[in-house]
Amino acid sequence: MSPFLDPTFIISILIAISVHECAHGFVANLLGDPTAKYAGRLTLNPIMHLDLLGALMFLIIGFGWAKPVPVDPTYFRHPKRDAALTALAGPVSNLLLAFIVFVGLLLLLPQMTDTSLSFLLGLEQSGSVISVFLVQVFASSLFINLVLMASNLLPIAPLDGSKVLHLFIPPRYEEQYLQYMQYGPYILLFLILFGSILSFPILSLWVFGIAETVLRGMSVVVSLVM
């Protein structure tokens, strides 16, 4: 059975994508765009953010997508900057949520010394039903939020990283970059197929490289205060 069909993974995915998408809409609203608010997307209700095909892909292969939050850049005072901030809000929200559950996991398992992603996937715990459930939810939530954050930082449309990178594109290359973004979904699909067919995991190297680095950074930060 796919590990992504585990109930704790499903719960964690629903929470992660709800926080991610709500963060997009919340920041957009703060910057003057009420589109997401009027669409009912300023909510943590996962039903409002689910995309059926994206959800199925999450459960089958662990890589999927949610329903994009509607954003109208014409409301922004500084369209390019504010669009980048709105895009960045999603990965940042997952980073913050990952840090929160990481601290919670360490409080539940103070003896835990291995904090690698591979350890989190195979983490087993004995004890009461509630404590085991919480450990599993926290571990899977930490894993999923880090992976979701890293995935969305990839500078390929429609991922958030493409909009963040757009902020740094000089005006003289604006047209070329917009053309590049149009091919983003095809580039992303190619990378997924290239990795699965030829066993050259370009996306995995990016995602898990960033996630592991961030996780090590969080371990250092927590060790200094706990």
C-alpha positions in Angstrom: 0.0 0.0 0.0 1.2 3.5 -0.8 2.5 5.3 2.3 0.5 8.3 1.2 -2.7 6.4 1.8 -2.0 6.3 5.5 -4.6 8.3 7.5 -2.0 10.4 9.2 -0.6 11.4 5.9 -4.0 12.3 4.5 -4.7 14.4 7.6 -1.3 16.1 7.3 -1.7 16.8 3.6 -5.2 18.3 4.1 -3.8 20.6 6.8 -0.7 21.6 4.8 -2.5 22.5 1.6 -5.2 24.4 3.5 -2.6 26.5 5.4 -0.6 27.0 2.1 -3.6 28.2 0.0 -5.1 30.3 2.8 -1.8 32.0 3.3 -1.8 33.0 -0.4 -5.2 34.5 -0.1 -4.6 36.2 3.2 -1.4 38.0 2.0 -3.1 39.0 -1.3 -6.0 40.4 0.7 -3.6 42.4 2.9 -2.0 43.8 -0.2 -5.3 45.0 -1.6 -6.6 42.1 -3.6 -9.9 40.8 -2.1 -10.5 38.2 -4.9 -9.7 35.2 -2.7 -11.8 36.6 0.1 -14.8 37.0 -2.1 -14.2 33.4 -3.4 -14.4 32.0 0.1 -10.7 31.0 0.1 -9.6 32.7 3.3 -10.4 29.5 5.2 -8.6 26.5 6.6 -11.5 24.3 5.4 -9.7 21.8 3.0 -12.8 21.2 0.9 -12.5 24.8 -0.4 -8.9 24.1 -1.6 -9.1 20.6 -2.9 -8.5 19.8 -6.6 -9.8 16.3 -7.3 -7.1 15.2 -9.7 -4.3 16.9 -7.6 -5.6 15.2 -4.5 -5.5 11.8 -6.2 -2.0 12.4 -7.4 -1.0 13.3 -3.8 -2.4 10.0 -2.6 -0.9 7.8 -5.4 2.6 9.3 -5.9 3.0 11.9 -3.2 3.1 14.8 -5.7 0.0 16.7 -6.4 -1.6 20.1 -6.2 -4.5 22.1 -4.7 -6.9 24.4 -6.3 -5.0 27.7 -7.1 -6.2 30.7 -5.0 -7.5 33.4 -7.4 -5.3 36.5 -7.5 -5.9 39.6 -9.5 -2.7 41.7 -9.7 -4.6 44.7 -10.9 -5.5 45.4 -7.3 -1.9 45.5 -6.2 -0.1 48.9 -5.8 3.1 47.2 -6.9 2.0 44.3 -9.0 5.3 42.5 -9.5 6.5 42.8 -5.9 3.1 42.1 -4.4 2.5 39.0 -6.6 5.9 37.7 -5.5 5.0 38.3 -1.8 1.6 36.6 -2.3 3.4 33.6 -3.9 6.0 33.4 -1.2 3.4 33.3 1.5 2.5 29.7 0.7 6.0 28.2 1.2 6.6 30.4 4.2 3.4 29.2 5.9 4.5 25.6 5.4 7.9 26.4 6.8 6.3 27.9 9.9 4.0 25.0 10.3 6.9 22.6 9.9 8.8 24.3 12.7 5.8 24.2 15.0 5.2 20.5 14.5 9.0 19.9 14.8 9.0 21.4 18.2 5.9 19.4 19.1 7.6 16.2 17.9 10.7 16.9 20.1 8.5 17.5 23.1 6.7 14.2 22.5 10.0 12.4 21.8 12.7 14.2 23.8 15.1 11.3 23.3 14.9 11.6 19.5 18.3 12.3 18.0 17.8 11.4 14.3 15.8 14.1 12.6 16.4 13.1 8.9 13.5 12.9 6.5 14.0 9.1 6.0 13.8 8.6 9.8 10.6 10.5 9.9 9.0 8.3 7.3 9.9 5.2 9.2 9.3 6.5 12.7 7.6 4.0 15.0 6.4 4.8 18.5 4.9 2.8 21.4 2.7 4.1 24.1 -0.9 5.2 24.4 -3.1 5.4 21.3 -3.2 9.2 21.6 0.5 9.6 21.9 1.3 7.3 19.0 -1.3 9.0 16.8 0.1 12.5 17.7 3.7 11.4 16.9 2.7 9.9 13.6 0.7 13.0 12.6 3.5 15.4 13.7 6.1 13.3 11.9 4.1 13.1 8.6 3.1 16.8 8.9 6.8 17.8 9.3 7.7 15.7 6.3 4.9 17.0 4.1 5.2 20.6 5.0 8.9 20.6 4.2 8.4 18.8 0.9 5.5 21.1 0.0 7.6 24.2 0.8 10.6 23.0 -1.2 8.5 21.9 -4.2 6.8 25.2 -4.5 10.2 27.1 -4.4 11.1 25.5 -7.7 11.2 28.4 -10.2 8.9 26.7 -12.8 5.3 27.8 -13.4 2.8 27.4 -12.0 4.8 26.8 -8.8 5.3 29.7 -6.4 9.0 29.9 -7.1 8.4 31.1 -10.7 6.5 34.2 -9.4 9.2 34.9 -6.7 11.9 34.7 -9.4 9.9 37.0 -11.6 10.5 39.8 -9.1 14.2 39.7 -10.0 13.9 39.5 -13.7 15.2 42.8 -15.4 12.6 44.7 -17.4 14.5 44.0 -20.7 14.0 40.2 -20.2 10.4 40.5 -19.0 8.9 39.2 -22.3 11.2 36.3 -22.5 10.5 35.3 -18.9 6.7 35.4 -19.5 7.2 33.2 -22.5 9.2 30.8 -20.4 6.4 30.7 -17.8 3.9 29.6 -20.4 6.0 26.4 -20.9 6.3 25.8 -17.2 3.7 23.0 -16.9 5.3 21.1 -19.7 8.7 21.5 -18.2 7.4 20.3 -14.9 5.7 17.3 -16.5 8.9 16.5 -18.4 11.0 16.6 -15.2 8.5 14.3 -13.4 8.5 11.8 -16.3 12.2 12.1 -16.8 12.8 11.2 -13.2 10.4 8.3 -13.1 11.3 6.7 -16.4 15.1 7.2 -16.5 15.6 7.1 -12.7 17.3 10.4 -12.7 15.5 12.2 -9.8 16.0 15.9 -10.7 13.0 17.0 -8.8 13.8 14.8 -5.8 17.3 16.1 -5.6 15.9 19.7 -5.4 13.0 18.9 -3.0 14.8 16.7 -0.6 18.0 18.6 -0.7 16.2 21.8 0.4 14.0 19.9 2.9 16.9 18.2 4.6 18.9 21.4 4.8 16.0 23.3 6.4 15.4 20.4 8.8 19.0 20.5 9.9 18.8 24.2 10.4 15.7 23.8 12.5 17.5 21.2 14.6 20.3 23.7 15.3 17.9 26.5 16.2 15.9 24.3 18.6 19.0 22.8 20.2 20.1 26.3 21.1 16.9 27.1 23.0 15.8 23.7 24.4 
